[in-house]
Amino acid sequence: MIKKDLVNKIASLGLSKKKAKEAMETIIEGIGESLARGEKVQIQGLGSFDIRVTKERRGRNPKTGEPLKIPSRKVPVFRPAPPLKERVK
């Protein structure tokens, strides 16, 4: 399923496709803004979005084999809720 399929699913509830797309964009934007502020986003029955900070680590340039440091960074993570896990089983 892709974003277009989700928009069509929302539109099947009686909204126009334009309004459904706007709603989908607003949800995605809201989740992104909350994560950027460092907040956790929980959607009951679906799961939670959070930010995980990776540690700085050593790596190497695959082309030259030269060692280098890979800096610490923030990455978004998703943890599915138990009802979602059960549905997937």
C-alpha positions, 0 to 999 in steps of 0.5 A: 500500500502506498500513500495514494491508496491511503488517500483513496481509502480516506476518500471512500468515506465521503470526502473528495480526493483533494480533501482526503489528500490534504488530510493525509498530508496534514497528518504526516506533517503533524507527525514530522513536526512533533518528532522534530520537537522531540515529542513521541507520537502515539496512535492507539491501535497503530503504534508509536513514533519516536526518535532514537539517537544513534551513537558515534561509531567507527566505520570505513570508506568502502572505496579506499578502506580508510577508517573514519568516524560516523557521527551520532544522529537522530533517526525516527523509529516506529513501534507497532501496537499490540493490536497491530502485531496481532493482526499481522500474525 
